[in-house]
Amino acid sequence: SARLIVEADNQEFDISGKDNIVIGREDAVSNVFPDIDLTPHGGEEGGVSRVHAHIFVENGQYMLEDENSTNFTFLNRQRLAPKTPTPLHDNDEVKLGRVLMRFKTA
């Protein structure tokens, strides 16, 4: 059961069984409705882009990809190059802008 947990408030997002998850901030004006909306979890003040990153499954492996976000996506404190899918593993630290999350598969 794969999930993302927001460190600040322990909000859990279950992503198991989903092939493509967009993470960002909802913006009804721009008609942007990400699968995981970080607005209630410090997304706006934390510098999360509307479409910040996405997680998808490739050959059974979860991958994280930055969508040319303004404030970058970090995996275990390493900045990801935009549009470069990177494998995710249990307990990885995922940071979008300044919003810190933990990726769990166990």
Sequence and secondary structure as in RCSB ss.txt:
>XXXX:A:sequence
SARLIVEADNQEFDISGKDNIVIGREDAVSNVFPDIDLTPHGGEEGGVSRVHAHIFVENGQYMLEDENSTNFTFL
NRQRLAPKTPTPLHDNDEVKLGRVLMRFKTA
>XXXX:A:secstr
  EEEETTT  EEE TT SEEEEE  BTTTTB  SEE GGGTTTTTT  SEEEEEEEETTEEEEEE S SS EEE
TTEE  TT  EE  TTEEEEETTEEEEEE  
